[in-house]
Amino acid sequence: MTYDIIIIGASFSGLTLAHHLPKNLKILILDKKKLLNSLIESTGLITQATKDEIAAFFEVDKYVPNQITTIGVVSTNFENNFFSGTKKPWIYSTDTPTLIQGMSEKLPKNVDLKINSQFITYKIDKNEEYPVKVKLKENGIEKKVSCKFIVGADGSESCVAKANKNLSKNKKFLVAIEKVFYGDILLGDNPDSTVYHFWFGEFSLGYGGWLSPTIINNKKAFRLGLAKLKKDRKELNKVNEFIEILKEKKIINIEKNTKEILCFGHQIPINGPLKKVQDDYSLLIGDAAGFCGAFSADGIKGAVISGKIAAKLIPKHLNGDKKALKTYLQEMEKHNKLITYYKKQLFYRFIWNRMKKNRTYKTMFNLIAKDKEHFINQFCDSKDRQKSLIGIVLKIRNLPLLIKYAWYIFLDLFKIKGH
Ligand SMILES: Cc1cc2nc3c(=O)[nH]c(=O)nc-3n(C[C@H](O)[C@H](O)[C@H](O)COP(=O)(O)OP(=O)(O)OC[C@H]3O[C@@H](n4cnc5c(N)ncnc54)[C@H](O)[C@@H]3O)c2cc1C
C-alpha cells in the first residue's frame, strides 16, 4: 500500500494537518488508540484565538461546555486568593474526547484514518518512488506501508523522532495527573466560568495545581490536577491530598456517592521548540516538535498552528521546493510571535524551577495580586493581549517587593531555610 503522506497521531496536530492538506494527495493518518473517542490526555482549555483557528475548519463550538472569563489564583497553604477577569470569554473548556472524535469523523475523503494502528519505525530507501518505508502494527498484526513523506504528530514522546537520528527529541518533561469528578466548585462569584491555579509552594514544587469546571453527560463536573517535573513523578499521588484539602476548605463539593469519573496522566514537553524538526522525508508537529508552553503547559495552540503550517509547506516540499520546510519555525513565529512566546515561557519556567520556599511564592503572589486586573492578559493570545508579566510587575512602586522576591530566589538557590 502506498500513500503520499503518512501522519502518525490523530489528535490536535495530526487531525488539523489532515484537514488542511491538498485534496489531491493520498493521506494515511494512524493512531494507536483503540477508539476514536479514547481519552485524550488534556484538560482541553483553549484560548479564543485557538478556538478561532479550529472554527475556521471545524464546528468546535458544539464541543465547548464552558466559556471562561476569569482566572482565580490560590496562594500557598490555600490561604489567599485573587481573581482576574475579562468581560469576554478568555478561554474555553472543550470536551476533548468528543471534539477529537468529531474532527476524525469529518476528515476529507482523501484521508484514510486507521485506529488501533501503532507506528513502530521507518527507514528511507532513496531509490524508490515511495522512499519512506513504515512498519506498523494494525490490530496487533505487523504491516508495511510506503509513502513519500512522514509526519510525527505523535505527541511528547514521539516514536517518529526516536526512529530518525536526524530529528531532535523532547528531553524535559512535566508529568501531569488529572482527575475528573461530578460536583460543584464553590470558590468565587462565578465558578462555572473560572479556572483556578494553585501556587502550591512547598506543598508540591514543580508546577502547581489546577481546577476547572466542565459538563459531562449534561451534569456539572470539574477537572483537577497537578504536575511535577519528571524527576519528581513519584510524588504525583499528592493529588489525593490536594483533593482532600479542597474538600475540607469547601472549595469543591464532590457529588455524593460518586467516585472520580476519569483519571489520567501524561507527559508535557517543557524544553521549548526543538531544533531539528525536519529532514527531506519527515517533519514533527505539535508536542512532538516541542511546541508547548514550558510554564503554562498549553500545547493545543501550537499543535493546531503547526498542523496548519505543515499543510502549506509539505506540498511545496514534495513539489521540489527544498527551502520550504526550512521556513517552518519562521512561519510559526509569524503566528502571534509563537516562538517568542515559547521563549518567554522558558524564562518563566527557569524562574519557577528556582523557587523553593513558601515565602518566595507568597511574595510573587503579593506582587502579582497588586496588578491582578492585568494578570489575565498574559494568557490571552489574541490581539487583546497587552503587557507581558514582566511589563506588569516592573514598576517603581513594586521595587521593595521585587527586591524581596529576588532576595528570596537567591536564598532558594542556596537552599537557605525560612518560612
Ligand atoms: C493533563 C494535561 C492537561 C493539559 N491541558 C491542556 C490545556 O488545558 N490546554 C492546552 O492547550 N494544552 C493542554 N495540555 C497539552 C495538550 O494536551 C497537548 O499539547 C496537545 O494534546 C498536543 O497535541 P498533539 O496532537 O501534538 O499530541 P497528542 O495530543 O499527545 O496526540 C498524540 C497522538 O499520537 C498517538 N500516538 C502516539 N504514539 C503513537 C504510535 N507509536 N503509533 C500511533 N499513534 C501514536 C497518540 O495515541 C495520540 O492520539 C495538557 C496536557 C496534559 C498532559
Ligand as a Chemical Component Dictionary entry (heavy atoms), coordinates in Angstrom:
data_LIG
# 
_chem_comp.id                   LIG 
_chem_comp.type                 NON-POLYMER 
_chem_comp.pdbx_formal_charge   0 
_chem_comp.three_letter_code    LIG 
# 
loop_
_chem_comp_atom.comp_id 
_chem_comp_atom.atom_id 
_chem_comp_atom.alt_atom_id 
_chem_comp_atom.type_symbol 
_chem_comp_atom.charge 
_chem_comp_atom.model_Cartn_x 
_chem_comp_atom.model_Cartn_y 
_chem_comp_atom.model_Cartn_z 
_chem_comp_atom.pdbx_ordinal 
LIG C1  C1  C 0 -3.038 16.596 31.953 1  
LIG C2  C2  C 0 -2.816 17.511 30.788 2  
LIG C3  C3  C 0 -3.584 18.650 30.659 3  
LIG C4  C4  C 0 -3.389 19.513 29.574 4  
LIG N1  N1  N 0 -4.186 20.609 29.461 5  
LIG C5  C5  C 0 -4.040 21.443 28.410 6  
LIG C6  C6  C 0 -4.895 22.550 28.258 7  
LIG O1  O1  O 0 -5.812 22.767 29.056 8  
LIG N2  N2  N 0 -4.694 23.376 27.190 9  
LIG C7  C7  C 0 -3.700 23.155 26.273 10 
LIG O2  O2  O 0 -3.545 23.942 25.328 11 
LIG N3  N3  N 0 -2.882 22.094 26.391 12 
LIG C8  C8  C 0 -3.035 21.224 27.426 13 
LIG N4  N4  N 0 -2.226 20.129 27.535 14 
LIG C9  C9  C 0 -1.268 19.864 26.466 15 
LIG C10 C10 C 0 -2.020 19.350 25.221 16 
LIG O3  O3  O 0 -2.882 18.297 25.581 17 
LIG C11 C11 C 0 -1.043 18.845 24.172 18 
LIG O4  O4  O 0 -0.088 19.858 23.945 19 
LIG C12 C12 C 0 -1.760 18.523 22.862 20 
LIG O5  O5  O 0 -2.678 17.480 23.056 21 
LIG C13 C13 C 0 -0.726 18.142 21.815 22 
LIG O6  O6  O 0 -1.374 17.668 20.686 23 
LIG P1  P1  P 0 -0.598 16.702 19.687 24 
LIG O7  O7  O 0 -1.539 16.408 18.576 25 
LIG O8  O8  O 0 0.714  17.283 19.332 26 
LIG O9  O9  O 0 -0.258 15.388 20.535 27 
LIG P2  P2  P 0 -1.171 14.449 21.442 28 
LIG O10 O10 O 0 -2.455 15.105 21.803 29 
LIG O11 O11 O 0 -0.295 13.954 22.527 30 
LIG O12 O12 O 0 -1.535 13.245 20.471 31 
LIG C14 C14 C 0 -0.594 12.314 20.020 32 
LIG C15 C15 C 0 -1.363 11.180 19.372 33 
LIG O13 O13 O 0 -0.416 10.269 18.824 34 
LIG C16 C16 C 0 -0.815 8.947  19.123 35 
LIG N5  N5  N 0 0.394  8.117  19.145 36 
LIG C17 C17 C 0 1.465  8.229  19.970 37 
LIG N6  N6  N 0 2.386  7.298  19.673 38 
LIG C18 C18 C 0 1.891  6.589  18.629 39 
LIG C19 C19 C 0 2.378  5.480  17.868 40 
LIG N7  N7  N 0 3.562  4.906  18.113 41 
LIG N8  N8  N 0 1.602  4.994  16.877 42 
LIG C20 C20 C 0 0.383  5.544  16.607 43 
LIG N9  N9  N 0 -0.122 6.586  17.301 44 
LIG C21 C21 C 0 0.628  7.104  18.286 45 
LIG C22 C22 C 0 -1.498 9.055  20.492 46 
LIG O14 O14 O 0 -2.406 7.975  20.697 47 
LIG C23 C23 C 0 -2.210 10.400 20.378 48 
LIG O15 O15 O 0 -3.527 10.270 19.889 49 
LIG C24 C24 C 0 -2.388 19.244 28.605 50 
LIG C25 C25 C 0 -1.613 18.093 28.733 51 
LIG C26 C26 C 0 -1.824 17.232 29.809 52 
LIG C27 C27 C 0 -0.976 16.006 29.923 53 
# 
loop_
_chem_comp_bond.comp_id 
_chem_comp_bond.atom_id_1 
_chem_comp_bond.atom_id_2 
_chem_comp_bond.value_order 
_chem_comp_bond.pdbx_ordinal 
LIG C1  C2  SING 1  
LIG C2  C3  SING 2  
LIG C2  C26 DOUB 3  
LIG C3  C4  DOUB 4  
LIG C4  N1  SING 5  
LIG C4  C24 SING 6  
LIG N1  C5  DOUB 7  
LIG C5  C6  SING 8  
LIG C5  C8  SING 9  
LIG C6  O1  DOUB 10 
LIG C6  N2  SING 11 
LIG N2  C7  SING 12 
LIG C7  O2  DOUB 13 
LIG C7  N3  SING 14 
LIG N3  C8  DOUB 15 
LIG C8  N4  SING 16 
LIG N4  C9  SING 17 
LIG N4  C24 SING 18 
LIG C9  C10 SING 19 
LIG C10 O3  SING 20 
LIG C10 C11 SING 21 
LIG C11 O4  SING 22 
LIG C11 C12 SING 23 
LIG C12 O5  SING 24 
LIG C12 C13 SING 25 
LIG C13 O6  SING 26 
LIG O6  P1  SING 27 
LIG P1  O7  DOUB 28 
LIG P1  O8  SING 29 
LIG P1  O9  SING 30 
LIG O9  P2  SING 31 
LIG P2  O10 DOUB 32 
LIG P2  O11 SING 33 
LIG P2  O12 SING 34 
LIG O12 C14 SING 35 
LIG C14 C15 SING 36 
LIG C15 O13 SING 37 
LIG C15 C23 SING 38 
LIG O13 C16 SING 39 
LIG C16 N5  SING 40 
LIG C16 C22 SING 41 
LIG N5  C17 SING 42 
LIG N5  C21 SING 43 
LIG C17 N6  DOUB 44 
LIG N6  C18 SING 45 
LIG C18 C19 SING 46 
LIG C18 C21 DOUB 47 
LIG C19 N7  SING 48 
LIG C19 N8  DOUB 49 
LIG N8  C20 SING 50 
LIG C20 N9  DOUB 51 
LIG N9  C21 SING 52 
LIG C22 O14 SING 53 
LIG C22 C23 SING 54 
LIG C23 O15 SING 55 
LIG C24 C25 DOUB 56 
LIG C25 C26 SING 57 
LIG C26 C27 SING 58 
# 
